[in-house]
């Protein structure tokens, strides 16, 4: 009788032991899967406005060539800069002018001209729209 009782207790403990170890191995994976789903959901909510802007800027950058990319990378260093101070190594003035004009046409850069009516000296100032700056910086870092 004592032997049967001890055998029953051992078998009962062995069964619970197996269940314990199975749940011990399975629980972290289930918790991790739930946490990963929550993280993905929150990340999607946080990136939505920035993702829309990034998609828009990617579309604009796809319309550019290497010269325009060089100009945009240079422009990230300046809030606003006038044309005579835009000097990019290994690029000629004409190539810079064409790249600047194309970037303005597609909307990556803004331009403001200043001068007097009687003067032949007009100065063009260029800048990246502030709302584009951070997203564009990340996108151009990859390029």
Secondary structure, 3 states (H helix, E strand, C coil): CHHHHHHHHHHHHHHHHHHHHHHHHHHHHHHHHHHHHHHHHHHHHHHHHHHHHHHHHHHHHCCCCHHHHHHHHHHCCCCCEEHHHCCCCCCCHHHHHHHHHHHHHHCCCEEEEEECCCCCCEEEEEECCHHHHHHHHHHHHHC
